[in-house]
Amino acid sequence: MYKATRDYAKQQDKLDELSTYRKQFHIPKDKHGNELIYLTGNSLGLQPKSTKSYIDQELEDWANLGVEGHTEAKNPWLAYHEFLTESMAKVVGAKPIEVIVMNTLTANLHFMMVSFYKPTKTRYKILIESDAFPSDKYAVESQLRHHGFDDKDGLILWKPRDGEELLRDKDLETILKEHGDNIALIMIGGVNYYTGQYFDLKKITDLGHQHGCTVGFDCAHGAGNVELNLHDSGADFAVWCTYKYLNSGPGSLAGCFVHERHAHNKNLNRFTGWWSHNKQTRFNMRHEFDVLPGAEGWQLSNPPILSMAAIKASLDMFHDVGIKKLTKKSKALTGYFEFLLKELGEGMIKIITPEHPEERGCQLSIQVLNADKTLHHKLTEAGIISDWREPDVIRCAPVPLYNSFQDVYNMVEKLKSILND
Ligand SMILES: *Cc1c(COP(=O)(O)O)cnc(C)c1O
């Protein structure tokens, strides 16, 4: 059983088989040189110390080889994205043919909707969760307008019940029973950014497909955080970024999943470029378009290698650890965080993230009674980097790769002293 003592936290860190990974990251420090308690890996993951050498390799090859680097670099640039596919597929539980690293997250969401949002006069609506990430909401609204529909009429929201924060599968079933025939696309954040609720992707996909809808997920808060099993979910597509739990640096390239069942469908409409074209004849330039099979067939451009180098550094580490060990520690660490917060007093705080470990990743969203943003300022002053959401929620993500049991213990001690002040 968990214990609310510093000694216990220290001991857990000693027993933790992943504790050595923390040393492989740059941990931000305060102005006195003390390490901060960094709990915002769900917003921007920390930098692996190895990232620099991966990027330096490409800078050096560019300096020494110029254009020849496309074929002669240590990691030839023409094929660079292929070096990422297998590990990325493992991270999200997909087959290599289903995964590609390209563009940015919201861009990928649009490109996926070009192919998988195919509205008709009667079936044109898009269903999203009511507290979807703003970018996702803006993206689907603009798709509705792009196809000539009204963005209010065309949007169906899956909402929590009055007085609740989390979404219930039952309510999704009801919506689909009533409006299923009018819904073209279901697009849900696989792990909700605000509550941390991890949805049952397979259940949602099965439901959607039964009603004739295509189903896609934004896994920005899922990739590198939970076992997504995208292939088995049966989802038509998924998109995610790599700068949150995948530690690949601000604005780095994003991931995209297209289910194997669409891999060889050349009739699927899509936006294309020379990088979606057959690799053998890509440089003949005058060939008729010949689309690549699988997710690769959605690429447009030759990609930014420096960003991919940072992704490679991170994925090599994920490959090394394995998502199973990671989620095991994640459950223990987040469970400890939850335990300590509950000790602190149910009267003062409420955790809105689901209690069941299978329905969340490492993030806990903590609602603090009568709190305002000054609480966030005080936490920051105390060396805790967390995320504030109006009106009264602190989001904290103890990331299993680099956060420790002592981080979590110290965070709750500081929160306690601020609240009792
Ligand atoms: C972080 C995040 C985004 C950000 O989109 P970018 O295109 O990478 O700027 C979008 N959607 C969700 C659900 C996110 O968590």
The ligand as a MOL file (V3000), in Angstrom:
LIG
                    3D

  0  0  0     0  0            999 V3000
M  V30 BEGIN CTAB
M  V30 COUNTS 15 15 0 0 0
M  V30 BEGIN ATOM
M  V30 1 C -2.0120 19.7760 -28.5320 0
M  V30 2 C -3.2260 19.5420 -29.3060 0
M  V30 3 C -3.4400 20.1730 -30.5490 0
M  V30 4 C -2.4490 21.1580 -31.1250 0
M  V30 5 O -2.4710 21.1380 -32.5120 0
M  V30 6 P -1.1980 21.5370 -33.3930 0
M  V30 7 O -1.6740 21.3930 -34.7730 0
M  V30 8 O -0.0770 20.6190 -33.0380 0
M  V30 9 O -0.8310 22.9410 -33.0330 0
M  V30 10 C -4.6100 19.8640 -31.2320 0
M  V30 11 N -5.5290 19.0050 -30.7410 0
M  V30 12 C -5.3500 18.3780 -29.5390 0
M  V30 13 C -6.3730 17.4220 -29.0340 0
M  V30 14 C -4.2090 18.6380 -28.7870 0
M  V30 15 O -4.0450 18.0470 -27.5970 0
M  V30 END ATOM
M  V30 BEGIN BOND
M  V30 1 1 1 2
M  V30 2 1 2 3
M  V30 3 2 2 14
M  V30 4 1 3 4
M  V30 5 2 3 10
M  V30 6 1 4 5
M  V30 7 1 5 6
M  V30 8 2 6 7
M  V30 9 1 6 8
M  V30 10 1 6 9
M  V30 11 1 10 11
M  V30 12 2 11 12
M  V30 13 1 12 13
M  V30 14 1 12 14
M  V30 15 1 14 15
M  V30 END BOND
M  V30 END CTAB
M  END
